[in-house]
Amino acid sequence: MEPLILRDNSLTPCATDEYIEELRYLSEHTLQELIKSEELLAFPYSFSQLHGIDDKELSLFHLRNGGREIATGNLMGFIGYNNLRISILSRFAPSGKADSFLQYMLMKTGGVNIFQLEHTGAIDQTFNLMIFLFPMILKKAMVQGLFKEYCNRQYNDPDIKGRIDVSRHIRKNIPFSGAIAYNSREYSYDNRITQLIRHTVEYIKCSAYSAILENDADTKEYVSQIVRATPNYDLRMRSSIINKNIQPVNHPYFCNYMDLQKLCLQILRNEQFKYGVHSNKVHGILFDGAWLWEEYVNTILSGCGFIHPKNKEKSGWKNLLTSDSQHKWRCYPDFYREASEKIPAIVLDAKYKRMRRGSSNTRDEESDDEKRFIQREDRYQIISYIHLFKAAVGGFIIPVSEMQGNTCCHSVGTLRGYGGTVLLFDLAIPSCADNFRNFSDAMQLEENHFKAGIEQYFRGIITKK
């Protein structure tokens, strides 16, 4: 069955009622509910205790016009439910081609090197994003050390170190030859978790993506540790190992192994999901475009003197109240640069959602076009940041399919009262690249153009001063 292809932040007509019940089920449950009760992974929420879902009502998509249209948000990836398969691509992905923009953001934010990997169709490519994540999640878990837990072992030798298994002893050692059958409970590195990781490693080795296990020295070393720790690996035991890992890791020290366990299970179940084995569970992997966009923009602005507060990690925050207050009202602007002798304070907000360039309207009541241009909550947010930082400039960083004019910087206007200029900074996403390497080269040119545009604008402010 061909997948239903959607794009983020878009409205797509639903041509058939064949899967309307599945679509309704997916639209009526929040992402948080599906992650908890189904076999769905969502990046970064499923892979870190820090990244909880702020919007508890966040959904995969919404049905409109009586189910005839599907409205998507910032989520991208693959979802499967019963016979329905849905692939949500980036809105910047050319028709019929791989989603290079999503892959590029993952590479930049997660250190996933995917240059030499072959890409297939949309569904395969989205599933393979799970494999791209494997080295990053493996390294995150292995930093805590090699996983150990108590395991039951069966022995048959003269050196008794456990409870004698009478029935097994009678079966194996009559007539008596000196050996004793016994069971022992041992603290071992060769356990269900390390075996699951080993099976995942061997699965990737046999795929077209084996090179990802040798991308860097850390990944190669951790893979070697897993291989050495699992001498009892047996390909025929894969289904048994998967079943043993239905129970999630619950260890206060090895907490990062829970994320790795989830990812390994999804990778090993890849074949049955991809080739039509029906499942009454929602399965697949999703990526939050808003989070990825913000972290990706940070890889660009970090070299330009901007500070990127970490909301989930409670770092880099600013207090809305003065120091003499007994309370702390924390806020986390996406990016800011403190004022200096030459450059005034700057505060910027990364927005992945669509933002149209509507013309201004002098009527008291806003037009629909203005609401789509910059939403009310976004306006109030940037006004608050400009006031808090006493910033001369505040603005939004948005991805666009093509540059508006010769500059990435566009003025929205100057605020009344204390002043401050509101800007839109465009980062153009290439659409003509025929493969990922060409896309990456084109994207780096756009990044350089974007950084040069920002610096040129602020040099202009200095000149005016």
N, C-alpha and C positions, 0 to 999 in steps of 0.2 A: 504494500500500500504506500502510495506517495504521501509524504508528510504535508501537513498544512503549514505553509510558509507565512509567517508574520514578521513585522519589523517593529522595533521599539518606538514608543511615542507616536504610534500611527493608528489609523482607523482602516480596518480591512473588511471588505464585504464577505459574508459567510455564504458561499454558493450552494450549500446543501444542508439539509436537516438531519443527515444520517447520524451525526455525532452530537446532536444538540444536547442530549442528556449528559454526556461527558463534559461538554463545554460549560454547561450550567454548573456541574459539580465543581469544576476547577475555578469558575468565577465566583462562586458563593463562599468559598473557603479562603481564609487569609493565608499568606505565605507562612506565617508562624505556625498555623494549625497543620499545614501540609508537611512542614519539616518535622514536626513532632510525631505525627501519626503515620506518615508515609515513607517511601524510600527515595525521598527527594533531597538533593544537596543544593545549597545556595551559598555562593561565594560572595562576601566573606563570612556570612552568618554561621554556616555550618562548620567553619574551620577555625573558629576562635571564640573563646569565652568572653573576649572583650567586645566583640562586635555583635551585640544584641540588636534586634530589630526595633528601631525607635518608633516607627509608625506601625502600631499594632494592627491597623486595618489594611496594611499593604497587601494587595491582591496580585495574582498573576496577570489578570486582564479583566475587563468588564464587557458584558454583552449589552448592546444598545439596539434600539429600534426593533424590539421584540426578538432579539437573538439574531438579527440579520447582519449585524456589524460587530466586529471585535475591536475594542479599544485597548491598546497596550500602553504600558508605562515604561519605566527605566530598565526593566528586567530583560535579559537576553539569555538564550541557551536552548536546551532541549527538554521537552516534557512528553512523557508517554503515559497513557491511561487506557486500559482495555485495548481496543484496536486503534485508538486515536493516537497519532504522533504529531507533535507540534514542534516546529523549529522557529524560534524567535531570533532573527538576525538583527544586527545593527542596522539602523536606517541608512547608514553610509555604505553598506555592502552592495556592490553592483549585482544586478539580477543574474542568477545562474552561476555566480562565482563565490569563492570562499570568503568568509567574514574576516578580512585582513585587519580591519580596525580593532575588533575585539581581541584578536590574537596579539596585535601590536601592544595594546594597553596591558595585557597580561604579561607580555614579555618585559615591558618596561617596569611594571610595578612589582612583579614577582621574580624577576631574574630568570625567566624561562626562555632559554635559547632555542628557537624553533626555525632557524634559517634553513637548515638542511633537511627538514622533514617534508615529506610529500603530503599533499592535501587531496582529499577526495570530496564527495558531495557534502551537502549542507548537514545532513544528519550525522554522517560519519565524522565530519570535521568537528561538530559540536561535541560528540561523544569523546573524540580524541583530545579535546581540551582537558578532560579529566586526567589523561596521561600526561599532558603538559604540566599539570599541577603536582604530579607525583613527586618529583625531586624536591620541590619546595616544602611540601608537607612532610616528606621523609626526613629532611634535614631538621625541620622544626621539632619533630618527635625525638630523633636520635640525639639531639643536644642534651636530652634528659638521661641519656644512657641507654644501653640495650635492655629491652623489656624482659623482666623476670617474673615468674609466678610459680606457685606450687603445681606440680603435675604428678599424676599417678603413673607409675612405671611397673612393668612386669619383668621379673627376672627368673632365671632357672640356673642356679650355680651353687657351689658349696658355701659361699660367703654370704650368710643370711644377714640382711640389713632391713628387715621389715616383717610384715605379718605373713605367715605361711598360708598359701592358697591350697587347701587340702584337695579340692576336686581337680584342680589343674595338675597338682603334684601326682595324683593317682594316674591321670591320663598320660603324663609324660615320663614319669620316672619309675614305672613298674615294668620289669624288675628293677630294683634300686641300683643306681649306678654312681651314687655319691652326690648328685645334684639335688637341690631343694627348690621347689617352685614357691616364690613369695612375691608379695606386692610391696611397693615402697612409694611414699609420697615425698617428692624432692623439689627443691627450689631450683628451677632450671631456666636456661636461656632458650632451650628448644621447646617452645610451647605453641599454643593455638595462634597467638598474635604474631610471633616471628615466623611461624609457618605460613600464615596468611600473607605476610609481606613477601616471603620467599616465593610463594605462588604468583603473586602480582609481578614480582621482578622477572620470573621466568616467562610469564605471559607477555610482558613488554618486550623481552628479548626476542621472542618469536614473531613480533609484529614489525611493521615498517618503521616503528619509532624507537628502535633499540638504541639509537645514538643518544637519546635523551638521558640514558643512564651513565653516560660518560662525558657529560657536558662540562663538569668541573671536578676538581680533585675531591671535594667533600662528598659529592654524590657517589663517586667511584669507591671511596673508602667505606661509606656507610653500606653500600650494596655488598661489598666484600665481607663486612662484619656480619650481615644477615646471612650470607651464604655459609660462612664458617660456623655460625650458631645453629644451623639447621641441617645437621648431617643426616637426619631421618627423612628428608624431603622425598616425597613420592608423588609424581604427577597423578597417579590413579586415585590419590586421596583428596583431590581438590574439592569435590562436592562435600566430603565429610568435613574438611577444614572450614568451608564456608558455613556449614550448618553449626559448627562449634562456635562460630563468631557472631551468631545471632544475638547472643548476650553481649551488650556493649562493655567496653573497658570501664571499670569503676575503681580507679586507683588514685589516691590523693597526690602521689608524686608523678606517676606516668600519665598525667592528664592529657598531654598532647597526643598520645597514642589513640585516643578516641577519634580524633579527626582523621588520623591515618587509617584507622580501622574502617571508618565509613567510606573513605575514598577507595581503599582496596576492594571492598565488597562491591562497590559500583563498577569498578573496572572489570572485575572478574565476572560480573553479571552482564557485562556489555553485550556479549554475543546473543544471549537469550532475549534481551530487550530489543536489540537491533534487528534481529531476523524474525520477529513476529511471534515469539512465544507469548501468549496473552497473559496479562497480569491485571488483577483487580486493584493493584496498588499504583499510586502515582509515583513515577520514577523519572530519573533524569538529573540534570544539573543546570543551575541558573546562575547568572552573574548580575550583580547590581551595577548597572551602568553609571549611576550617580557616584557611588563609592569609587569605582574604577577610574572615572573621569577625574575626580578630585585628587586621587593618589597619583595619577598620571601627570596632571598639571604640576603637582609638587616636584616631579622629577625635572621639570623645566625651570620652575621659579626658584628652586632651592639654590641654584647658582647665581641668582640675581639679587640675593640679599633678603628674600622674603622668609618670614617665619610661618610655619604651618602647624597650628595647634592640633593636638590629638584629643578629640572629644571623648572617645571610648577609653583612652588611657588617662584621662583627667590631667593632661599636661598642656602647658602653653596657654592656659586660659587667662582672660582678663576680667577684673572685677568691675561691674557696672557702678558700684558704690565707691565713695571715697574711703581712704584708709582709716578715718576716724569712726567709721560705722562698725557696729557689732556684727553685722551680717555680711555675707558674701553672695553676690549675684553673679554667677559665672557665665561668661559667654565665650564662644569658640568661633571667631571668624575664620574662614577658610585660609586666608593668607593676608598678612599685613607686613608692612615695613615701617619701622619707627622713624620719626622725623629726625633729620640731621641738619647741620648748618647749611647744606646745599640743597637737600631734597626734602619736601614736606612729607608728612605721614601719608601712607597709601594703604587702603584696605580693599581686598578683592574677594569675590565670591564665585566659586566654580559652579556652573549650572549645566547639567547635561540635557535637561528637558528642552523641548523646542521653544524658541523665543523668536517671535516674528517682529519685523520692523514696521510696526504700524505707524501711520502718520498721526500727529497730535490732533486732538479734538477739543474745541473750546467749549463744548457743552458741559453743563454741570454733571450730567450723568455719563458714565464711561460707555463707549461703544464696545461691542464684542471684540473688535480688532484690537483695541487698547488692552483689554483684559488678557488677550493672548500674547501681547507684546511683552510686558513685564507685569507679572501678577502682583496683586496688592501686598501679599505677605513678603514677597521679595523686595518690594520697594521699601516697606517699613524696616525690613532687616538691614538693608544697606544704609538707610538714613540713620538708624541707631548706631551702626558702626562708625559712620563718618562723624557723628556728634561725639561718640566716646573717644575716638582717637584724635579729635580735632583735625581730621584729615582734609587736605585740599582736594583729594581725589578718592573716589570709591567707584567700584564698578563690578561688572560681571564678565566672566570668561566663558565663552560658549563655543561649541564646535559647529562649524558651518560646512555645507557641501561645496561652496565656492566663495572666494573673497569678495566682499562688497567694496569695489574700488581698489586703490593701490595701497591702502593702509589697513592694518588690523584694528585700528583704534577709531571708534566712532562716539561722538558726544551725544548723550541723551538730553542734557541740559544742566543748568546750575540751580541748586536748591535755594529757596527763599530762606530768610532768617539768618542763621550762622554761615550760610554759604556751603560750598563744596560742589565739585563737578562730578556728575554721574556719567560713567563711560561704559561702552560695550567693547570688549576685546574679542576679536574673532580668531579662531585657530582653524584654518581650512583643512579639511580631510580629503586627501587625493581620491579620485574615483576612476582614474584611467589606468592604474597599474594592473598588469596582467598576471603578476605573481607576487608572492609575499616580499621577496627581496626588493623588487622594484618599488613596492608600496613603502617599505621601510625607508629606502633612500629618499623617496619623495616626501615622506613624513618628516624626516630629519631636516630637509630643506625648509619645510613649512615651520618647523620649530625654530630654526635660526631666524627666519623672517619675523616670526612672532616675537621673539626676544629682542630683536633689533628694533621692532616697532615700539615695544614698551619703553626701551631705553631712549629712543629718539623722542618719544612724547615727553618723558620726564626731563630730558635735556632742554626741551622747549620751555618747560615750566621754569627751570633755573635761569634760562636766558631772559625770560619776562621779568623775573624777580630782580 
